[in-house]
Amino acid sequence: MSPASAADDAAVFAEPAVPVKAMWTVDLSLATLAVFMAFMTPIQILLPLQLQHIDPHDKNDALSLVTGLGALVAVLANPLAGAWSDRTTSRFGRRRPWILGGALAGAAGLSITATQHTVAGVAVGWCLAQAGLNAMLAGVTTPIADRVPLTQRAQVSGWTGITQSFGLVVGALITTLLITGVRSGYVTLAVLTVALALPFVLRHSEPPLTRALCPAFDARAFARSLWVSPRRHPDFGWAWLTRFLINLGNALGTLYLFYFLTDAVHYDDPGTGVLVLTVIYTLCAALTAIPSGVLSDRLGRRKVFVVLCSLVMAAAAVLLAALHTWPSALAAAAVLGAGYGIYLAVDQALVTQVLPEATDRAKDLGVINIANSGPQVLAPAVASPVITHLGGYTGLYATAALVILAGGLLVSRIRSVA
């Protein structure tokens, strides 16, 4: 092995020590913006509009079916793509091929969804989009663990976290103000997904994995590697459960936002209402994410910020449960955004510190990301009967508050992170 190859091998798995530059963070944030714009805009705006036109009488059940199936695909695709990313020996590195390939596949799925006129067709298209976008997500989440030192990690996570929320804002602006029509909205998202992924893919090299460090493929061992034992790695397990519950509470609160504005608030233009609430939410998240990340890095503490964010987010859910008015929805959006901004910055930094093996970072983060997509599967199953039998939207948002609080409290069980 040449000295250069040995240095590359060491760089692949070493704990990062050199701070990343601002442009690296900007380009990774753009790629993150792309994937979450493609995820969230259809869920919040395009799918509800499309399914309302296809099946106006059973729109709630149709939305639950489509988003639930898509999230189920995400649960499988993300860790699988991550595991293959960890084994990729391309000369372009392990992550960039998956970012670009996932963007192209996700764009194709969005384009297919745009042309559908049945609930089944929409479900198939959205599942294809989820498969590609989750491959892309596996690529964009891992570079922070690969390349960013601990003293910079929450700050960088704050920037990429903000773009998760900005993804819906940009998507909502495009699909409600700039582009008319559901089909053109999907196609525009598809084009932007690829375009925003290109700067990081083209401008930032990464050390490649040599074939000597990539073990021979064993199907059984590969399948076993997708399970991370919470008994052997308890901090990883508690971090996963904390993220799952907070995201489940958030999903319960946001999945039916379009219909909440329509049926409970009786807002005249729910599409524009979703946009207004999302802008407020995102601005407040931006105000808290970076300061929280900087403070967390300086203090070397993560858990107290997760507890704080759960309290703030639960307060927003309680407000939505108690009052079904437009002013209260505006206030709740501001409070929820402030809490989620703290969460986005600090939680991602926290989970990178409990990963079991450096050789499996993308796969393990893919398992962690099930705690993002899994709630999208469970939320419709929980939300629909709650709305129907347990108090309507009051019961839904009260349930969301309790679930978020439980997630925040469980973070105290993590021992290896302050």
N, C-alpha and C positions, 0 to 999 in steps of 0.2 A: 504494500500500500504506500502510495506517495505521501510526502508530508502534507500536501494540499488536501488529499483525500482524508487523511487522519484529522486534519483541522476541521474539515466540513463535518465529519462524523461527530466530533466533539461538540460542534456548534448546534447540531440538530437536537440533541437531548440535554444540553447544558442549561442550568438555570440562568436566565438572561441577566446581564449585569450592565450593559451599555444602554443608556436612555435612547428611546426612539425619537426621531425628529418630528417636527410639527407636520411636515407634508405627509409623512407616513401615517400619522393619525388622521389627517384630513382625508386621504384617499381610502383608508379603511372605513372611515365614517361614511363616505359616499357609497361604498359597497354595502354597508349595513343599511343605509337609507334605502337603497334599491330593494333589498330583500324584504324589508318590513313594509315598504310602500306596496310591494306586490302582494304581501300577505294580508295586510290590514284593510286596504281600500276596498277590495272585493267583499271582505267579511262585513264591513260596516256600511257600505253604500251599494256597490254594484250587485252583489248577490241578493240582498233584500229587494232591490228594484226589479231585478230580473225575475226572481221567483214570485214577487207580487204580481207581475204581469202574467206569468205562466199559470199560477194557481192562487188567485186572490183569496179564496175561502180557507185554504189550509197553508197559508204562507208561513206561519210559525213552525208548523211541523216540517214543512219543506226546508226551511232554513236550518232547523236543527239537524235534519237528515244530511244535508249537503255538507255543512260545516263539521258535523260529527265524523262522517266518513273521511273527509279531508284531513281532519286531525288524527284519525287512526292511521292513515298513510304516513303522516308526519312522524308519529310515534315510532314507526318501523324504519322510515327512510333516514332519519337524522343519525342515529347511532351506526347504522350500516354504512352510510356514506362516510361518517367519521372514522370508522374502523378501516375502510379502504383507503381513506386519506392518509392515515398513519402508516400504511404499507406502500404508498405510492413512491416509486423510484424514478419519476420523471426528472429530466435535467432542469425542468422549470420549478422544481420543488414539490412539496407535498400538498400545499393548500391552494396555490393559484390555479392548477388545472380543474379543481373541483369548484372553485368560485366561478370560473368562466363556463365550464360545462353545465353546472347547475343553473346559471343564469339563462343559458340558451334553452335548456330543457323546460325551465319554469316559464319562460316567454312563450314557448310552443304550447304549453298547457293553458296559459291564459288566452292565447289566440283561439284554441279549440273551444274553451268555455264560452267565448264571445259569440260563437255561431249556433249555440244550442237553443232549442225551443221546448224541451221537456225537462222535468225534474231529474230524470235518470241521466240525460245527456249532460246537464249542468254538473251533476255529481261526478260523472266520469272525467269531464274536463278539469274540474277543480282538484280531483285526486291526482291527475297527471301533473298539474301545476304544483301541488304540494310536494310531490316526489322530487321534482327538479329544484324547487326553491329550498327544500330542506337539505339537499346536497350542497347548495350554495351556502346555506346557513352554517353547515358543518365547517365549510372553508373559512367563513368570515369571523366566526367566534374564537377559533383556536389561535390565530396569530398573537393575541394578547398574552396567552400563556406561553407561547413559543418565544416571543421577542421582547416583551415589556418587563422591566425589573419591578420588584414588589414596591419600591419607593415611588413608582410612577403609575402603578397599575389601576388604582381607583380613579385617578384623574383621567387616564385614557379611556377607561370604562365609562366614565361620565360622558365623554364626548360621543362615543359610539352609542351609548344608551340614549342620549338626547335624539340622535338621528332615528332611533326606533319610533319615537313619538312623532318626530317631524315627517316620517314616512307617511303616516296617515294624513297629516296636514297637507303635504304636497299632493298626495293622491286625491284628497278631497277637493283641493283647489282645482286640480285638473279636471276631475270628473263632475264637478258641479258648476264651475264658472267658465273654464276655458274650453272644455270639450263637451259637446252635447251628444247624448246617446250612450247606452250601455255598451254596445259593441265597440265603438270608437274609444271608449274609456279603457276597456280591456287591452285593446291593441296598443294604445299609447303607453300603458303601464308596461307591456311586454317590451317595447322598444327602449324605454327608459331603464328597465332592469338591466339590460345588457350594456347600455351606454355608461351607466354609473358604475358598473363593475370593472370596466376596462382600465381606468387610471391605476388602481391598485395592482391589477394583474400585469400591466405593461411596465410599470415604473419601479417596482420594488422586488428585487430578487430575494431568494431565500436559499439557505444551504440545502442541497438535495440529499436524499437518503440513498446510500449506496446499497447495492444488492447484498453485500456481505452482512449488513445489519438487518436485512429483511428476511426473516425465517421462511423456510419452505411452507407453502400453504397446507394447512390441515383443517378440513371442514369442521370437524368436531371441536378442535381447539378454538377455531374462529368463532363458532357459535357460543362456546363457553365464555369467551372473552367479553361477550356482550352483556354478561351478568356481572355486576360489581357487588360482591357480598357485603351487606351492611354489618354483618357480624365481624368480618375481617377489617372493614373500613367504616367504622361507625360514624365518623365525622362526615364522610361523603354521604352516607345515608341520611343523616339529619339535615345536611345542606339540601339534599334532593327534596326531602319532605317539606322543609321550610319554603323552598321555591314553589313546589307544587301547590301548597295551600294558598300562598299569597296570589299566585297566578289563577288559581281556581276562583278565589274571591273576586279578582279583577275581571275574569271572564264572565262570571255571573252578573257583574255590574255593567259590562259593556256589550255583551252579545246581543241584547235586545234593546239597545239604546234607541235605534231608529223607531222601533215599535213603541217604546216607552214614550217618546215624544209625540207619536201619533195618537196612541190610545189613552194615555194617562194625563199627559200635559196638554194634549190637544193643540199642539203647535201647528200653525198653518203650513209651514214648509219644513218638514222634518229633515230633509236632506241638507238644507242650509243650516238647520239647527244643529245637526251633528257636526258640521264644519265649524260653526261658532264655538261650540263646546270643546271641540278638539284643539282649536287654536288657543283658547284659554288654558286648557289642560297642558298643552305643550309648552307654552310660554312659562307657566309656573314650574313645570318640570325642569326647564332650562335654567331657571333662577336658582334651583336648589341642587341640581346634579353636580355641576362643576365645583362649587364651594364645598359640598359634602365630600366629593372625591378628594379634593386637596386636603381637607381637614382630616379625613380618614387616613390618607397616606402619611401625613405629618405625625398623627397620634399613634399610627400603627394599630388602630382598632377598627373592627368591622361590625361586630355583633350589636353594639349599642345603637348604631345607625339603622340596622334592620328592624330592631324593636321600635325605634322612633317612627320609621316609615309605616309600620303596620298600624300604629296608633292613629297616625294622621289619615291614612287611607280608610280605616274603619270609621272614623268620624265623618268622612265624606259619604260613605255608604249609609250611615245612620241618617244623615241629612236627606238623602234621596228617599229613604224609607218613610220619613216623617212628612215630607212636603212634596207634592207633585205639582210644582209651579215652575214657570220659566226662570224667575229670579233665583229660586233655590237650586235649580239645575246649574245655573251659572256659577253660584257659590260653590256647589259641590265639585264642579269641574276644576275650579281653582285649587281647592283643598286636595282633591285626589291627585292632581298634577304635581303639587308640591311634595306630597308623600311619595309618589312613584318616581320622581326625580332622584330622591335620596336612594331609593331601592335600586334603580338602574345603575347608579354609580358604584355602590358598595357591594351589592350582592354578587355581581360578576367577578369583582376582585376577590371576594371571599371564596367562591367556588373554585377558582384557579389555585387556591392554597390548600385544598383538600383533595386534589386529584391523586389517585393512588400511584400511577407510574408515568414517568416522562415519555416513555415509548408509546403510550396509548392516550395522549392528551385529547386528540380529536374524538376518538371513540368514547372516552369518559365524559367529555363535554357533550357529546351526542346523547349519552344516557341522561346527563343533567338536563339537557334541552327537552327530554320527554316531559319534564316538569313544566315546560312552557306549553307544549302541544297537547299533552295529556288532558289538561283541564278543558281544552276545547272539545274533547270527546265527551268528558263527563258533564260539563256545564249544561248542555242541552237536556241531558237526561235528568239533571237535578232541577233546572229552571222551569221546564214545562209543567211538571206536576205542582211545583211551588206556586207558580202563577195561577194555575187552575184551581188548586184546592187549599192553599195555605196563605191566603191573603193577598193575592195578586202581586203587584210590584212592591208593595210594602213588605210582604214576606220575602220576596226575592232579595231586596237590598239589605234587609235585616240578616238574612242568611249569609250574604256576602260579607257583612261586617264581622260576624262570628268566625267565619272561615279565615279571614285575613288576620284577625287577632290570634287565632290558634297558631298560624304560621309564624307570626312574629315571636310568640312566646317560645316555640320549640327551638329557635336558633340558639338559645342558652345551653342546649345540650351539646353543642359543638365545643370540643376541648382544645384542639390544636391551634385555634385562631382566637385572638383577643377580641 
